[in-house]
Amino acid sequence: MMKLNYYALIAATTLISLPRTALPSEVRQNVLLIAIDDLRPALGCYGDQIAVTPNIDQLASRSILFQRAYCQQAVCSPSRLSLLTGRRPDSIKVWDLATHFRTAAADIVTLPQHFKNHGYKTQSIGKIFHGSGAPSRDPPSWSFPPQFDHVRDPQLRYATAANLQGKGLKRAASEAASVPDNQYIDGIVCDTALEALKAFKKDGQPFLLAVGFRKPHLPFCAPQKYWDLYEPNKIPLPANSKHPEGAPELAIRSWGELEGYTDIPNHGQLTKSKVRELRHGYYACVSYVDAQVGRLMQSLQDLSLAENTLVLLWGDHGFHLGEQGLWTKANNYELSTRVPLILSVPGETKRGIETDALVELVDVYPTLSALCRLPAPEGVEGINLQPLIKQPALPWKQAAFSQYPRSREENRHRGHGEIMGYAIRTSRYRYVEWRFWQTQHVTARELYDHQNDPHEMKNIAGQDSHQNTLKTLSRRLTQGWQAALPVSENQ
């Protein structure tokens, strides 16, 4: 018997879950969105042998876990906007941290705005849009003024006397302090979110609460007890600390984010002890945020909201911790573009489900709309992932698409930059074309074979034996995301 194809399954799902009008509030699911800044899949539920993350692991045990989820651009604002608008960076014309998406797309209805327009109360606590400047705010999206969306106070980033006496936002790159969780911003955000859940419970109306944690973003500051979860000498150094062989300079250029902290040399060359300290700090921050997630999950239970609240947890992009000779994000490699994506749906994910399907952050908006039985959003460039809950092995997208801009010479770009790196990730390969923006001329190519090179340490784009593969992937990249959507097996 032929398997049910994607389009037939979507049609069936649509008949069930996308009526012309939303269902009455008494049967509508609430939504808790948990955004975690700079979180790569450094979680026990993703197989990380170092991470101490019992709360997120417990959430995953009653969720669908997407093993191969990818962001659309590995830096905060464009990535978050791809999820919140369901559109890719070139469509909303946001490629940097300074541009507000409504500059080019004033009439777009965001994910929370869509829910608000259909009877939900929506609230933002912490970092949901970008965390500073005009891009941090979008009043049409929320029923209430956002809280802690724009935080620049060093006293919420640092706790030790030495760091509090410093200057600027960049002081030490890591910090362990014997302080309570709410000495730092993420503990405060969690406290505030717990109060919001109580208020929503009392109000009785359907809600969408977006909670954004800033760790494990630099600086790696967390209470001492989370550092103590790890033995420093058991945290391994990066397995591959050199740049990939044959990689173009455009691919391996530093974002310059780590540089500028007082304990980091300007040239970026780190001692082994500093590398180990930074990796330790990253994991400590992951555990710190995991504890906050646990508090949110416990509150849902205590308030009898768990059985009627959909929970989505995601990282806005990945992160390098010295692998491939790189730190932070801002590139097109697997470690920067692959993200954790965990979705708990009451009544549908009673046990843990995993899927290897290629999915993207642009898929979240249409998925949540379908699950909550809202009208399908218009103009989005992602697809509903709900069929994967029923059939995790269902044939799915042929590729996930990411991109990253570069200026000709500077560490950081403005706008679309002068050169854009367009990348696709298929089940086996990562392929990248670096194109001049004005002419679309390809100035460099990258090809990595994950079957033989899972850490992307050798660019094989120039090898004669891979030219047919390169041509096939180049054609797929040029055809765009629409051509990579799931197709029927009988077509």
C-alpha positions in Angstrom: 0.0 0.0 0.0 1.3 3.4 -0.9 2.0 5.7 2.0 -0.2 8.7 2.5 1.6 11.6 0.7 2.4 14.9 2.4 -0.2 16.9 0.5 -3.0 14.4 1.2 -2.1 14.4 4.9 -2.0 18.2 5.0 -5.4 18.3 3.4 -6.8 15.9 6.0 -5.2 17.8 8.8 -6.5 21.1 7.5 -10.1 19.8 7.4 -9.8 18.9 11.1 -7.7 21.8 12.5 -8.2 24.9 10.4 -11.9 25.9 10.4 -12.9 29.3 9.1 -13.2 30.7 12.6 -11.3 29.8 15.8 -13.0 27.4 18.3 -14.6 28.8 21.5 -12.1 29.8 24.1 -13.1 27.0 26.5 -11.6 24.4 24.2 -8.6 26.3 22.9 -5.1 25.4 23.8 -2.8 27.9 25.4 0.8 28.4 24.1 4.0 28.7 26.0 6.9 29.7 23.8 10.4 29.4 25.3 13.2 31.0 23.3 16.8 30.3 24.4 19.6 32.6 23.1 22.6 30.9 21.5 21.5 27.4 22.4 23.0 24.7 20.2 21.7 21.2 20.8 23.8 20.9 24.0 21.1 19.0 25.8 21.0 15.5 27.2 17.9 14.7 25.1 19.9 15.5 22.0 22.6 13.0 23.0 25.1 15.5 24.5 27.1 13.5 27.0 28.3 16.6 29.0 25.1 18.6 29.4 23.2 18.4 32.7 19.7 19.3 31.6 17.1 17.2 33.4 14.2 19.6 33.0 14.4 20.0 29.2 15.1 16.3 28.9 11.9 15.7 30.8 10.0 18.0 28.5 11.4 16.2 25.5 10.1 12.9 26.9 6.6 14.1 26.2 7.3 16.0 23.0 8.3 15.6 19.4 12.0 16.4 19.2 13.3 17.6 15.8 16.8 16.2 15.4 17.5 18.2 12.2 16.0 21.7 12.7 17.7 24.7 11.1 17.6 28.5 11.5 17.5 30.7 8.5 20.4 33.0 9.5 22.7 32.3 12.4 22.4 35.6 14.3 19.7 36.8 16.7 17.4 39.2 15.0 17.1 37.6 11.5 16.7 34.2 13.0 14.1 35.1 15.5 12.1 37.0 12.9 12.1 34.0 10.6 10.2 32.2 13.3 8.0 35.1 14.3 7.0 36.1 10.8 7.3 32.7 9.0 9.4 34.4 6.4 13.0 34.2 5.3 15.6 37.0 5.6 15.5 38.0 2.0 11.7 38.4 2.2 11.6 40.6 5.2 14.9 42.3 4.3 16.4 41.9 7.7 20.0 40.5 7.7 21.5 42.5 10.6 20.7 43.5 14.2 19.7 47.1 13.6 16.8 46.8 11.1 13.2 46.6 12.2 11.3 44.2 10.0 8.4 46.6 9.6 10.7 49.0 7.7 10.3 46.8 4.6 7.2 44.7 5.6 4.9 47.0 7.6 1.8 45.0 7.2 3.1 41.5 8.1 1.1 39.8 10.8 3.5 38.2 13.3 2.9 34.9 15.0 1.8 36.4 18.4 -0.2 39.1 16.5 -2.1 36.3 14.6 -3.0 34.7 17.9 -4.0 38.1 19.4 -6.2 38.8 16.4 -8.0 35.5 17.1 -8.9 36.0 20.7 -5.6 35.2 22.5 -4.0 37.4 25.1 -0.3 37.6 24.2 2.6 38.6 26.4 6.3 38.8 26.0 8.8 38.5 28.9 12.5 38.5 28.2 14.2 38.4 24.8 11.8 37.4 22.0 12.5 39.8 19.2 16.1 41.1 19.2 17.3 42.2 22.6 18.3 45.9 22.0 17.3 49.0 20.0 14.2 49.4 17.9 14.1 45.7 16.7 13.4 44.6 20.3 9.9 46.0 20.2 6.8 45.4 18.1 3.7 46.7 19.8 1.1 45.1 17.4 2.3 41.7 18.5 1.3 42.0 22.2 -1.7 42.5 24.4 0.5 43.9 27.1 3.7 45.9 27.1 6.7 43.6 26.9 8.8 43.1 30.0 12.6 42.8 30.0 12.7 42.9 26.2 15.4 45.6 26.3 18.1 45.0 29.0 21.4 46.8 29.0 22.0 47.1 32.7 25.4 45.5 33.6 24.0 44.7 37.1 21.7 42.2 35.4 24.6 40.6 33.5 27.2 40.4 36.3 27.2 39.8 40.0 30.8 39.8 41.3 32.4 42.9 42.7 35.2 42.8 40.2 32.9 42.8 37.2 30.4 45.3 38.7 33.2 47.8 39.1 34.1 47.5 35.4 33.0 49.6 32.4 30.8 48.9 29.4 28.8 45.8 28.6 31.8 43.6 28.0 33.7 42.8 31.1 34.8 39.2 31.9 33.6 36.6 29.4 32.5 34.3 32.2 31.5 34.5 35.8 30.6 32.1 38.6 28.9 33.8 41.6 27.4 32.5 44.8 24.1 34.3 44.2 20.4 33.2 43.8 19.1 32.6 40.3 17.3 35.9 40.2 20.5 37.9 40.7 20.8 37.5 36.9 18.3 38.5 34.3 17.1 35.0 33.4 16.0 34.3 37.0 14.1 37.6 37.0 12.5 36.8 33.7 11.4 33.4 35.1 10.0 35.0 38.3 8.0 37.4 36.1 6.8 34.6 33.8 5.5 32.6 36.8 3.4 35.6 37.9 2.1 36.0 34.4 1.0 32.4 34.4 -0.9 32.9 37.6 -2.6 35.9 36.1 -3.6 34.0 33.0 -5.0 31.2 35.0 -7.1 33.6 37.0 -8.3 35.4 33.8 -9.3 32.2 32.1 -8.8 33.4 28.6 -6.6 31.6 26.1 -3.0 32.9 26.1 0.2 32.9 24.3 3.1 33.6 26.6 6.6 34.1 25.1 9.5 33.7 27.5 12.9 34.5 26.3 16.1 33.5 28.2 19.3 35.3 27.3 21.7 32.6 28.4 23.8 30.8 27.3 24.7 34.0 25.3 27.9 35.6 26.3 29.0 36.5 28.9 28.8 33.1 30.4 27.6 34.2 33.8 25.7 31.8 36.0 25.3 31.1 39.8 28.1 29.0 41.2 25.8 25.9 41.8 25.5 25.4 38.0 29.2 25.6 37.5 29.5 23.0 40.2 27.5 20.5 38.2 30.5 19.9 36.0 34.1 18.8 36.6 36.3 21.2 34.7 38.9 18.6 33.7 36.2 16.4 32.2 34.9 19.0 29.8 36.7 18.1 26.6 38.5 20.5 24.4 37.2 20.9 20.8 37.8 17.8 18.8 38.6 19.9 15.7 40.1 23.3 16.6 41.5 24.2 13.2 39.6 25.8 10.3 38.2 23.4 7.7 40.6 22.4 5.0 40.0 24.4 1.8 37.4 26.7 3.4 37.2 30.2 1.9 38.0 33.1 4.1 34.4 34.3 3.9 33.3 31.1 5.6 35.6 31.2 8.6 35.7 34.9 9.3 35.2 35.7 13.0 32.1 37.6 14.0 34.3 39.4 16.6 31.8 38.8 19.4 34.1 37.0 21.8 36.8 39.6 21.3 36.3 42.7 23.5 35.8 41.0 26.8 38.4 42.0 29.3 39.9 38.5 29.6 40.0 37.7 25.9 43.0 38.8 23.7 42.2 41.0 20.7 43.8 38.5 18.3 41.4 35.8 19.6 44.1 33.2 20.3 43.1 31.4 23.5 45.0 29.2 25.9 43.8 25.7 26.6 42.7 26.7 30.1 40.7 29.6 28.7 39.0 27.4 26.1 38.1 24.9 28.8 36.8 27.7 31.1 34.6 29.1 28.3 33.2 25.7 27.5 32.6 25.1 31.1 30.8 28.5 31.4 28.6 27.7 28.4 27.4 24.5 29.9 26.9 26.1 33.3 24.6 28.6 31.6 22.7 25.9 29.8 22.0 24.2 33.1 21.0 27.6 34.6 18.4 28.0 31.9 17.3 24.4 32.2 16.5 25.1 35.8 14.3 28.1 34.8 12.5 25.8 32.2 11.9 23.4 35.1 10.2 26.1 37.1 8.0 27.0 34.2 7.0 23.4 33.7 6.2 22.9 37.4 4.1 26.1 37.4 2.0 24.7 34.5 1.4 21.6 36.6 0.7 23.5 39.8 -1.8 25.8 38.1 -3.5 22.8 36.2 -2.5 24.4 32.9 -0.3 21.6 31.7 -3.1 19.6 30.0 -4.2 22.5 28.0 -0.9 24.3 27.1 1.2 23.6 24.1 4.9 24.2 24.8 7.5 25.0 22.2 11.2 25.3 23.2 13.8 26.4 20.6 17.3 27.9 20.3 17.5 30.9 17.9 20.7 29.5 16.3 23.6 27.3 17.1 27.0 28.1 18.6 30.7 27.3 18.1 32.8 26.6 21.2 36.2 26.5 19.4 35.2 23.8 16.9 36.4 24.5 13.4 38.6 27.3 14.9 35.4 29.4 15.4 33.6 31.0 18.4 30.0 32.1 18.7 27.8 32.0 15.5 27.5 34.2 12.4 28.4 31.6 9.7 26.8 28.9 7.6 28.2 25.8 9.3 26.2 23.0 11.0 27.1 24.1 14.5 25.8 27.6 13.9 22.7 26.7 11.9 21.3 23.6 13.6 19.1 24.3 16.6 17.1 22.5 19.2 13.4 22.4 18.5 11.1 20.6 21.0 7.3 20.7 20.7 4.9 19.3 23.4 1.3 19.0 22.3 -1.2 17.9 24.9 -3.0 14.8 23.8 -0.7 14.2 20.8 2.8 13.8 22.3 2.2 11.7 25.4 5.5 10.1 25.0 8.8 11.2 23.4 8.9 11.2 19.6 11.9 12.0 17.4 12.1 12.8 13.8 15.1 13.2 11.4 13.0 15.2 9.0 14.7 18.4 7.8 12.7 21.3 9.3 13.2 25.0 9.6 12.3 27.8 12.0 10.0 29.3 9.4 7.8 26.2 9.9 6.9 27.1 13.5 4.3 29.8 12.7 2.1 27.7 10.4 2.5 24.7 12.7 1.3 26.5 15.9 -1.6 28.0 14.0 -2.7 24.6 12.8 -2.3 23.0 16.2 -4.4 25.7 17.9 -7.0 25.6 15.1 -6.5 29.1 13.9 -6.9 30.1 10.3 -3.7 29.4 8.3 -1.4 32.5 8.2 -1.0 34.2 4.9 2.3 34.6 3.0 4.5 32.4 5.2 7.4 30.5 3.7 7.3 27.5 6.0 5.0 24.5 6.3 2.9 22.8 8.9 4.9 20.2 10.8 1.9 18.5 12.4 1.9 15.5 10.1 5.3 14.5 11.5 3.7 14.0 14.9 1.6 11.2 13.4 4.3 9.9 11.1 7.8 10.9 12.2 9.4 9.1 9.2 7.2 10.7 6.6 9.2 11.8 3.5 9.7 15.5 4.1 11.8 18.4 2.8 14.7 17.7 0.5 16.7 20.6 2.0 16.9 23.2 4.7 18.0 26.7 3.7 20.2 29.2 5.6 22.2 32.2 4.6 24.8 34.6 6.0 26.0 38.0 4.7 29.5 39.4 4.7 31.0 42.7 4.0 34.1 42.6 1.7 36.6 42.9 4.6 34.9 43.8 7.9 34.0 41.4 10.7 30.4 42.6 10.7 28.1 43.5 7.8 25.3 46.0 7.4 22.1 45.1 5.7 22.6 42.4 3.2 26.4 43.0 3.0 28.3 43.0 -0.3 28.5 39.2 -0.4 25.8 36.7 0.6 26.5 33.1 1.5 23.5 30.9 0.6 23.5 27.4 2.1 21.5 24.3 1.9 21.6 21.2 4.1 20.3 18.0 2.6 20.2 14.6 4.3 23.9 14.1 3.4 25.5 17.3 2.3 26.0 21.0 3.2 26.5 23.1 0.1 27.3 26.9 0.1 27.6 29.5 -2.6 29.1 32.9 -1.7 27.6 35.4 -4.2 28.2 39.1 -4.8 25.0 40.7 -3.9 24.8 43.1 -6.9 25.8 40.7 -9.7 25.0 37.3 -8.1 28.4 36.1 -9.3 29.6 33.1 -7.3 33.0 33.9 -5.8 33.4 30.8 -3.6 31.8 27.4 -3.0 31.8 24.9 -0.2 30.7 21.3 -0.1 30.8 19.0 2.9 29.9 15.4 3.0 28.3 14.5 6.3 28.5 10.8 5.6 32.3 10.9 5.5 33.0 14.2 7.3 30.3 14.9 10.0 32.3 17.7 11.5 32.6 19.6 8.2 36.4 19.7 8.2 37.2 19.4 4.5 35.7 21.5 1.7 35.5 19.1 -1.3 33.8 21.6 -3.7 36.9 21.7 -5.9 37.4 17.9 -6.2 36.7 16.5 -9.7 35.0 13.4 -8.2 32.3 15.6 -6.6 31.4 17.8 -9.5 28.1 16.0 -10.4 27.0 16.3 -6.8 28.0 20.0 -6.7 26.0 20.7 -9.9 22.9 19.0 -8.5 23.1 20.9 -5.2 23.8 24.2 -7.0 20.7 23.6 -9.1 18.6 22.8 -5.9 19.9 25.9 -4.2 19.0 28.1 -7.2 15.6 26.6 -7.4 14.9 27.8 -3.9 12.9 26.5 -0.9 9.7 25.9 -2.8 11.3 23.2 -4.9 12.5 21.4 -1.8 9.1 20.9 -0.2 7.7 17.4 0.3 6.5 15.6 -2.8 4.2 12.7 -3.3 5.9 9.3 -3.8 3.9 8.7 -6.9 4.9 11.9 -8.7 
